[in-house]
């Protein structure tokens, strides 16, 4: 008895590769029309590494970020707090219907404890 394995098709650099990410975006809009409007980026696929297209949803604040996170059922355990000397933001990566989504909420308040942490030159914005 022989078994055959089929490999998934190679990812190309054609616009058709973004279809799944666009469908996810339209699905999210249909299901959650009341949520705050994000800045939307549909990334092109990265054929060299067989990375499919992904979706970025960028929001102006932590409150809007939290509304999206809760609506999509994304666990708080995956949320990361990022900071530089001049900016701070919340971010989480997850999959929705097989498509990678990067959710970001900018202008997160910097906790006093983090505000007083030492930083090196690489963490200071130009």
ZAMARGU-4260 file (C-alpha; in steps of 0.2 Angstrom, whole numbers, plus 5000, padded with zeros to 4 digits):
<rodrens>
0) 5000/5000/5000 | 5007/5017/4996 | 5001/5034/5003 | 5002/5050/4994 | 5003/5067/5003
5) 4998/5082/4994 | 5007/5098/4997 | 4998/5115/4999 | 5000/5126/4984 | 5014/5138/4984
10) 5010/5156/4990 | 5012/5168/4976 | 5014/5187/4975 | 4997/5189/4967 | 4983/5199/4974
15) 4972/5183/4974 | 4982/5178/4989 | 4974/5192/4999 | 4957/5186/4997 | 4956/5176/5013
20) 4961/5191/5023 | 4949/5202/5014 | 4935/5190/5018 | 4939/5189/5036 | 4939/5208/5036
25) 4922/5209/5028 | 4916/5195/5040 | 4922/5205/5055 | 4913/5221/5049 | 4897/5211/5046
30) 4897/5204/5064 | 4904/5219/5073 | 4898/5234/5064 | 4896/5244/5080 | 4915/5243/5085
35) 4926/5258/5083 | 4934/5260/5065 | 4952/5254/5064 | 4965/5259/5052 | 4966/5243/5041
40) 4981/5235/5033 | 4979/5220/5022 | 4997/5213/5021 | 5003/5205/5005 | 5009/5187/5006
45) 5027/5184/5008 | 5031/5170/4996 | 5049/5168/5000 | 5044/5161/5017 | 5027/5154/5012
50) 5018/5167/5023 | 5000/5170/5019 | 4992/5188/5019 | 4987/5194/5036 | 4977/5208/5043
55) 4981/5222/5054 | 4968/5232/5064 | 4976/5248/5072 | 4965/5258/5084 | 4968/5275/5092
60) 4967/5270/5110 | 4966/5256/5123 | 4948/5257/5125 | 4944/5254/5107 | 4957/5240/5107
65) 4948/5232/5122 | 4931/5233/5113 | 4938/5223/5099 | 4948/5211/5110 | 4932/5207/5120
70) 4921/5206/5104 | 4933/5193/5096 | 4935/5183/5112 | 4954/5185/5112 | 4962/5180/5128
75) 4970/5194/5139 | 4985/5182/5141 | 4991/5185/5124 | 4991/5204/5125 | 5008/5213/5126
80) 5011/5230/5132 | 5025/5239/5122 | 5033/5255/5126 | 5047/5267/5121 | 5052/5284/5128
85) 5038/5292/5118 | 5024/5279/5114 | 5015/5265/5122 | 5003/5252/5114 | 4994/5236/5117
90) 4995/5222/5104 | 4990/5204/5102 | 4991/5192/5087 | 4978/5179/5084 | 4970/5169/5070
95) 4952/5172/5064 | 4945/5159/5052 | 4963/5154/5048 | 4970/5171/5044 | 4983/5180/5055
100) 4976/5196/5063 | 4987/5209/5072 | 4977/5220/5084 | 4985/5236/5091 | 4979/5249/5102
105) 4990/5265/5102 | 4992/5278/5116 | 4990/5266/5130 | 4993/5275/5147 | 5011/5271/5153
110) 5010/5264/5171 | 5020/5275/5183 | 5031/5260/5187 | 5035/5258/5168 | 5038/5277/5166
115) 5053/5276/5179 | 5061/5261/5172 | 5079/5264/5164 | 5079/5263/5145 | 5094/5261/5133
120) 5097/5272/5118 | 5088/5258/5107 | 5072/5262/5115 | 5072/5280/5112 | 5062/5286/5097
125) 5072/5298/5085
</rodrens>
